[in-house]
Amino acid sequence: MYRETIRQSIAEIVEPLLQMQGFELVELQLQQRKGQWLVRVFADAEGGISLEDCQRLSRDIGQAFDGRRSSCYFLCAGGLIARVG
């Protein structure tokens, strides 16, 4: 239940950022590591996501998480990975 509450809180931050730029949240994964949450965000868009899209979304999500005690990995369709935080 606690994990789902955290997941929902993160989705409320991430999903609008993605939607504003024409992307959709495909999956959100949480894993606890060394007392912190590791967050993996999977996103996609009609026509796919470019490396530049991935970089921009990673930066935007990073800014949204700024000051929070978590690490976030943003995974775009096609296996592009960017570490945030």
C-alpha positions as CSV (number, residue, x, y, z in Angstrom):
1,M,0.0,0.0,0.0
2,Y,2.8,2.4,0.9
3,R,4.5,1.7,-2.4
4,E,1.3,2.4,-4.3
5,T,0.9,5.8,-2.5
6,I,4.4,6.8,-3.5
7,R,3.8,5.6,-7.1
8,Q,0.7,7.7,-7.3
9,S,2.4,10.8,-6.0
10,I,5.2,10.4,-8.5
11,A,2.8,9.7,-11.4
12,E,1.0,13.0,-10.5
13,I,4.3,14.8,-11.1
14,V,5.5,12.9,-14.1
15,E,2.4,12.3,-16.1
16,P,1.4,16.0,-16.7
17,L,5.0,16.7,-17.8
18,L,4.9,14.0,-20.4
19,Q,1.4,14.8,-21.6
20,M,2.2,18.5,-22.1
21,Q,4.9,17.5,-24.6
22,G,2.8,14.8,-26.4
23,F,4.1,11.7,-24.6
24,E,2.3,9.1,-22.6
25,L,3.4,7.4,-19.4
26,V,3.7,3.7,-20.3
27,E,4.9,2.4,-17.0
28,L,6.3,3.6,-13.7
29,Q,8.5,1.3,-11.6
30,L,9.7,1.8,-8.0
31,Q,12.4,0.0,-6.2
32,Q,13.8,0.8,-2.8
33,R,17.6,1.0,-2.6
34,K,19.7,2.0,0.4
35,G,16.8,3.9,2.0
36,Q,16.0,5.8,-1.3
37,W,13.5,5.1,-4.0
38,L,14.7,4.3,-7.5
39,V,12.1,5.4,-10.0
40,R,12.0,4.2,-13.6
41,V,9.8,6.1,-16.0
42,F,8.8,4.4,-19.3
43,A,7.3,6.7,-21.9
44,D,6.3,6.6,-25.5
45,A,4.7,8.7,-28.2
46,E,3.0,8.2,-31.5
47,G,5.9,8.0,-33.9
48,G,8.3,7.1,-31.2
49,I,10.8,9.1,-29.1
50,S,14.1,10.5,-30.2
51,L,17.3,10.8,-28.2
52,E,16.6,14.6,-28.0
53,D,13.1,13.9,-26.6
54,C,14.6,11.6,-24.0
55,Q,17.2,14.2,-23.0
56,R,14.5,17.0,-22.7
57,L,12.1,14.8,-20.7
58,S,14.9,13.6,-18.5
59,R,15.9,17.2,-17.7
60,D,12.3,18.2,-17.1
61,I,11.6,15.3,-14.8
62,G,14.9,16.0,-13.0
63,Q,13.9,19.6,-12.4
64,A,10.5,18.4,-11.1
65,F,12.3,16.0,-8.7
66,D,14.9,18.6,-7.7
67,G,15.4,18.7,-3.9
68,R,13.7,15.3,-3.4
69,R,15.6,12.4,-2.0
70,S,15.3,10.0,-4.9
71,S,17.0,8.9,-8.1
72,C,15.0,8.6,-11.2
73,Y,15.8,6.7,-14.4
74,F,13.9,7.8,-17.4
75,L,13.5,5.1,-20.0
76,C,12.3,6.0,-23.5
77,A,10.9,3.5,-26.0
78,G,13.7,1.7,-27.7
79,G,15.8,1.4,-24.7
80,L,17.3,4.8,-24.3
81,I,18.1,5.5,-20.6
82,A,18.9,8.8,-18.9
83,R,19.6,9.1,-15.2
84,V,17.9,11.9,-13.4
85,G,18.8,13.1,-9.9
